[in-house]
Amino acid sequence: MACLNLPSDIRYRPENMYLAGIIPGPKQPSLENLNHYIRPLINDLVAAWEQGIRFSRTGNYPNGRVTQSAIALAVCDLPAACHLAAFASIGSHFFCSACNCYHKANYGRTNFQNWKPRDKDQLHQHAEQWRDATTLAECDRLFKEYGVCYSELWRLPYWDPSLQLVIDSMHCILEGLVQHHVQNLLWLTTKTSSAVHSSMPAFHFDFEQPESHTAKELSMS
């Protein structure tokens, strides 16, 4: 974790970063079991937002000060973003954490004017329904229908995964997500830009062949 109140030139120095936790391997926990690892952190963040935390002394306040803090952004790659927010994976029909784009058949479409943001309150409601389900069969049904399990992050009153889950620049730019979208989805490639496109005719009409005697009379070859 990084403190966004710090100037950007010192914000990401190791001495100013907070290692919130390490999950042991060799495999990652299942979707709902990640809650056990982030619960101690969420406990602190709930207190830091609702009651505030008093620091006995700071550089500008030698007599101490009560502060509030919140998560501004959760910066992840796509699989980790889904895991942290307890969403269905990007390979499912719920492939977008920000928009209500549903079903894999819609993957790759660029008609963004029809995309609608996911509703935070509905997501929260579906997550709590999953949490309060009494049977595994009911949990599976809810997850299949809505694509979300319960995450400890919902204990934060300001949490909105459609806005606060951000894809990191390393995966977005350096490892090719932007390249994939530009070349494969928008078709903006050097191959398409240099291709010679044939012009479409203004109209089309099926002319009939003249009869032989008519052609002879009109001296038409």
C-alpha positions in Angstrom: 0.0 0.0 0.0 1.1 3.5 -0.8 0.1 6.8 0.9 -1.3 9.1 -1.8 -0.8 12.1 0.4 2.9 11.8 -0.1 4.6 13.6 -3.0 4.9 11.4 -6.1 8.7 11.5 -6.0 8.9 9.8 -2.6 5.5 8.0 -2.5 6.8 4.6 -3.8 10.1 4.4 -2.0 10.4 1.2 -0.1 10.6 3.0 3.3 7.3 4.7 2.5 5.4 1.6 1.3 3.3 -0.6 3.6 3.4 -4.4 3.1 -0.1 -5.3 4.0 0.3 -9.1 3.8 1.8 -12.1 2.0 -0.2 -15.1 0.9 1.7 -18.3 1.1 1.9 -20.6 -2.0 2.2 -22.8 -3.9 -1.4 -22.0 -5.0 -3.6 -19.0 -4.5 -6.6 -19.3 -2.2 -10.1 -19.9 -3.7 -12.3 -17.0 -4.4 -14.1 -16.7 -1.1 -11.1 -17.8 1.0 -9.1 -14.7 0.1 -11.4 -13.0 2.7 -9.5 -14.7 5.5 -6.2 -13.0 4.4 -7.6 -9.5 3.9 -9.9 -9.4 6.9 -7.2 -8.0 9.4 -6.4 -5.2 7.0 -10.1 -4.4 6.4 -10.6 -4.3 10.2 -8.0 -1.5 10.4 -9.4 0.3 7.4 -12.9 0.3 8.8 -11.7 1.8 12.0 -9.5 4.3 10.1 -12.5 5.5 8.2 -15.3 5.4 10.7 -13.6 6.4 14.0 -10.3 7.7 12.7 -6.8 6.9 14.1 -4.9 9.2 16.3 -1.2 9.6 15.7 0.7 10.8 18.8 3.0 13.0 16.7 3.5 14.0 13.1 5.9 16.4 11.3 3.3 19.2 11.2 1.4 18.3 14.4 3.8 17.8 17.3 0.9 17.3 19.7 -0.7 14.6 17.6 -3.7 14.5 15.3 -6.7 12.3 14.5 -6.7 11.1 10.8 -9.0 9.3 8.5 -7.8 7.1 5.7 -9.4 5.1 2.9 -8.5 2.9 -0.1 -8.6 5.1 -3.1 -7.7 2.5 -5.8 -6.9 -1.2 -5.9 -4.3 -1.6 -8.7 -4.1 -5.2 -10.1 -3.9 -7.2 -13.2 -7.3 -8.5 -14.5 -7.3 -11.9 -12.7 -6.2 -10.4 -9.4 -8.8 -7.7 -9.7 -11.6 -10.3 -10.0 -10.1 -12.3 -7.2 -9.9 -9.4 -4.8 -13.4 -8.2 -5.5 -14.8 -11.8 -5.5 -16.0 -11.4 -9.1 -16.3 -14.2 -11.6 -13.2 -14.6 -13.7 -12.5 -12.7 -16.9 -13.1 -15.9 -18.8 -16.7 -16.1 -17.6 -19.8 -14.4 -19.1 -19.2 -11.6 -16.5 -16.0 -10.5 -18.1 -16.0 -6.8 -17.1 -15.8 -5.4 -13.6 -16.8 -1.9 -14.6 -19.7 -2.4 -17.1 -22.7 -4.6 -17.5 -21.3 -6.3 -20.5 -22.6 -9.8 -20.3 -21.9 -13.0 -22.2 -18.7 -14.0 -23.9 -20.4 -13.5 -27.3 -20.1 -9.8 -26.6 -16.3 -9.9 -26.0 -14.5 -7.6 -28.4 -17.4 -5.3 -29.2 -16.6 -1.6 -29.3 -20.1 -0.1 -29.1 -19.2 1.7 -25.9 -22.2 4.0 -26.2 -24.3 1.1 -25.1 -22.2 0.1 -22.1 -23.7 0.9 -18.7 -21.7 0.9 -15.5 -22.3 -1.8 -13.0 -24.5 -0.7 -10.1 -22.6 -0.6 -6.8 -25.8 -1.1 -4.7 -26.9 -4.1 -6.8 -23.4 -5.7 -6.6 -23.4 -5.2 -2.8 -26.9 -6.7 -2.5 -26.0 -9.8 -4.6 -22.7 -10.2 -2.6 -24.6 -10.2 0.7 -27.2 -12.7 -0.7 -24.3 -15.0 -1.5 -22.8 -14.5 2.0 -26.2 -15.2 3.7 -27.0 -18.3 1.6 -27.5 -21.4 3.7 -26.5 -24.1 1.2 -23.7 -24.5 -1.3 -26.3 -25.1 -4.0 -27.8 -21.7 -3.3 -24.3 -20.1 -3.3 -23.6 -21.7 -6.7 -26.9 -20.6 -8.1 -26.4 -17.0 -7.0 -22.8 -16.9 -8.3 -23.9 -18.3 -11.7 -26.7 -15.7 -11.9 -24.9 -12.6 -10.8 -21.1 -13.4 -11.0 -20.2 -12.1 -7.6 -19.3 -13.6 -4.2 -18.9 -11.7 -0.9 -15.7 -9.8 -0.4 -14.5 -8.3 2.9 -14.1 -5.0 1.0 -17.9 -4.5 1.1 -17.5 -3.6 4.8 -16.0 -0.4 3.6 -19.0 2.0 3.1 -17.3 3.8 0.1 -16.2 0.7 -1.8 -17.2 0.7 -5.4 -15.4 -1.9 -7.5 -16.6 -0.6 -10.8 -14.6 2.6 -10.1 -11.9 1.6 -7.7 -10.5 -1.5 -9.5 -7.7 -0.2 -11.8 -5.6 -2.3 -14.2 -2.0 -1.5 -13.6 0.2 0.1 -16.2 2.6 -2.8 -16.5 0.0 -5.3 -17.7 -2.1 -2.6 -19.5 0.8 -1.2 -21.6 4.1 -3.1 -21.2 2.5 -6.6 -21.4 0.2 -5.9 -24.2 -3.4 -5.3 -23.2 -3.6 -2.0 -25.0 -1.9 -3.5 -28.0 -4.4 -6.3 -28.0 -7.4 -3.9 -27.9 -6.0 -1.6 -30.6 -4.8 -4.3 -33.0 -7.3 -7.1 -32.5 -10.5 -5.3 -31.4 -10.2 -1.9 -33.1 -8.2 -3.3 -36.1 -5.8 -0.4 -36.0 -2.7 -2.0 -37.4 -0.1 -1.2 -39.9 -1.5 -4.0 -42.1 -5.0 -2.5 -42.2 -3.7 1.1 -42.6 -1.6 0.2 -45.6 -4.1 -2.0 -47.3 -5.7 -0.7 -50.6 -9.4 -0.8 -50.2 -11.5 -1.3 -53.3 -14.1 1.4 -54.0 -17.7 0.4 -53.8 -19.8 1.3 -56.9 -22.4 4.0 -56.5 -25.1 1.7 -57.9 -25.4 -1.7 -59.6 -27.7 -2.7 -62.5 -27.9 -5.9 -64.4 -27.8 -4.9 -68.1 -29.4 -7.4 -70.5 -27.5 -8.6 -73.5 -29.0 -7.2 -76.8 -30.4 -9.7 -79.2 -28.1 -10.5 -82.1 -30.2 -8.8 -84.9 -30.7 -5.7 -82.8 -27.0 -5.5 -82.2 -26.3 -5.8 -85.9 -28.8 -3.1 -86.8 -27.2 -0.7 -84.3 -23.7 -1.7 -85.4 -22.8 -2.9 -81.9 -20.1 -5.4 -81.4 
